Amino acid sequence: DSPCIFSFLAGPKGTASRPSAIASSLKPYVVENTGWQPESDMTAGFARKTGLVGTGDGAALTLLFRNITRPVRRFDVVTLRSTSSLWKDGLAKFVIVTGGDFSHGSEIAEASSRSARETSFEISAELIVEGRRTSGSGGDQHISYHFGLDLEDGQNSADLGTDVLVRIILTNGSKFKILGLMLCE
């Protein structure tokens, strides 16, 4: 039994080696999507890896996990960081809302919003390398960046039977790539 209510990890050794696998993983949970698409680009390094790409300032993706069957105490995201100008200004805001009932009538949703707890953070797609020349040989560098968040630290874990809402917004730049997302015990 997986400790996660949801996870995808892009790449040949991950759970989603192709864009269609990411799309299949996300589809049951998507309640809003403006500008996020699974894709593989053909540039060098980790940028070539399959991922979920937000394109255009304000691109937003909202995932709703209804009536969860396992507690959620941890949120992990793996993103691309790059020195390439394509990813340079990319900045995504991640918002996790726990402890509510967002999938039923408006009265219930309104009442549960008072007990819901929100956690948010931003991640940059830009990789800053000390001593790197801006022109000349050497090419761009790409790395995968892991950010893990213990939701219990802020009393924001999600209990059985509640809903979890995850919203991802491209707040700056034109592109941002997610290589993996996990909501786990």
N, C-alpha and C positions, 0 to 999 in steps of 0.2 A: 504494500500500500504506500503510495507516494505521500510524503509529508506536505506536498504542495497542492493547493486548489487550482493553481494555474502556473504553467511555465512553458517557455520556449527558449531555446538556445540555438542561434543560427550557426551554420557551418557543417562540414561533412561529418564531424564526430558528435554534433549536437542533435537536438530533437527536430530541427528544421533545416534541412540541407537545401531546400528550394523555396522560392517565394510562395509557391502554392501551399507549402506546409505551414508557413507562418499565417497565411490567410485563413486556412482551415482551423488553426488553433484559436485565432481571434474572433472568427465569425459569430459564434454563439454569444459573445459578450459585448459586441460593439453596439452602442446606442447612439453614437455620434462619430462621424469621421469626415473631416474636411482637410484633405491634403496629406494623409498618411497612407503609404502603399508599401507592401513587401516588394523588394527588388534586389537584384544583383547587378552591380555595375562592374565594368571591366577594367578599372584602373588597378594599379599595383597594390600589393600588400593587403592589409586588413580591410581597406576600402572596397576590395573586390568581394569580400565576404557578403553573403546574403544577409539582409537585415530589413528592419522596418524603417522606412525613410519618410521623414516629414519634409515637405517642400513648400516654401512660401511662408513669410512672416504671418503668424496667427494660425497656422495649421493646427487643428485640434483633434484629439482622439479621446473618446470617453468609453471606458469599459465598465460594465456593471456585472458583478458576481452576486447573484441572488441566493438568499437562504443558504449560506455556506455550510458545508458538512464537516469542515475541519476548522479549528481556530486559526487565525492568521496573526502571527506574531512578528513576521519578518517580510520585508520587501527588498528585493535585489534587482538591480538593473545593470546591464553591461552595455556600454556605448562605444562608438568609435571616437577616438580623438586623433586629430591629424594636423600636420603643418600645411596641408594643401589649402590653397585659397578657396576652394569649393566649400570647405567645412569651416573656414576661419571664424566667421562671426556667429556660427550656430549656437544657440542657447535654448535649452528646453526646460520648462517648468513641469515638475511632477507633483500632482496633488493626489493624496490618498485620503479618502473619507471612510471611516469605519463606525460601526455601532448604530447604524440606522436601518430603516426599512424604506428603501427608495423605489420599490417595485410594485407597490399597491396604491390604493386610492389616495387622492390628494390630502384628505384629512389625516390618514395614517402617516403619510410621508411628511406632512407638516409637523405632526407631533413628534415623530422620530428625529426630525432635523434638530430638535432641541437637545437630544442626547448624542447626536453624531459628533465625531471628533475628526478634525482635519489636520493633516501633516503635509507640508510642502517643502520643496527644495528645488534648486536649479543646477543643471549640469551644462558645462561648456563643451563644445565639440573641438575647440581649438587646443592643439598641443603646442606648448611653448618649450622650445629646446634651447638651453643656454649656449651661446657661442655659435648658433646656426646662422650662416650667411643667408640673406634673403635672395641672392641670385648666385648663379654659378652651378657647379656640379654637385652631386650628392642626392638630388631628388627629394621627394617628400617622404616624411616618416608618418606611419600610422600605427596606433596601438589600440588594444581594447582596454577599456577603463571600467572597473567594477566599483559600484557604490552599493553598500548594504546598509539597511536601516532596521534597527530593532524597534518595532512599534511599541513594545512593552515599556521601553524606557520612558516614554511620554504618556503612558497609560492609554495608548491608542490602538491596542490590539483589537481584533475583531472576534467576537464570540460566535459559537454555533448558532445557526438560525438567523443571523443578521446579514445585511448586505455590505459589500465592499465596492466602492466606486474608485476607479483610477482614471485620472484625467491627465493627458500629456499635451502641452501647448508649446509650439515653437514661438518663443517670445522675441527672438532676435535672429538675424541672418536668414539665409535662404534654404539651408539644408541641415538636417540632423539625423544620425543613424543610430538605431537601437539594435544591438546584437542579441540581447536576451532580456527577459522579464520573468520574475518569479515572485509568487505570493505563497508563503509557506508557514508551517508551524514553527 
